[in-house]
Amino acid sequence: MMEFKTIFSMKMAGYLMQRGFVLLDIRESDDGSGRKVFYFKQSEMLSNAMNEYRK
């Protein structure tokens, strides 16, 4: 079964897509805020890219 990483930041999602990570799904947040939630396939490479973004 594929594991997903949930991303709540549009900027982070854009950064990941620019680096070749495939956006698997996008949905409305369940909290009623109208914000979007982005789903990517969980991987070590994804975690590394997220850490680079946060530096």
N, C-alpha and C positions, 0 to 999 in steps of 0.2 A: 504494500500500500504506500502511495506517495505521501510524504510529509510536506506540509505547507508552512511557509513563513508569512505571517500577517504583518503588513506594513501599514502604518497609520498616517505617514507623511507623504504628501504628493511629491515633495522635493526629493526625498529618499527614493521613492519609486522611480522617478525620472532619472536619477543618478544611476540606479541599477540597470534600467533599460538601456541607457546610453552605453553601458559597459557590456551589453549583450545578454543580460538575463531576461528571460521571457516572462512577461506578465501573464499569469494563468487565468486570473479572474479579477474583477473589480465589482464591488457591491456597495450599497448604502450601509453606513454604520448602524448597528442595532440600537444605539443609544438615542435615536431620534434627532440627532444634531444635523442631519443632512450631509455629513461628511462622507467621503469615500474611503473604503478599505481596499487595499491592494494585496493580492496573493501571488507569491513566488514559490517555486520549488525549493525546499530547504536543502542546503548543501554547505560544505565547508567553504567553498569558494564564495558563496553568497555571504556568509558570515564575515569572511575576510574583507569583502568589498564594503560591507556595512561598517566595519571597524575603520576602514580607510576614510569613509565619508565623515565619520564622527571626529576625525583628528583635526 
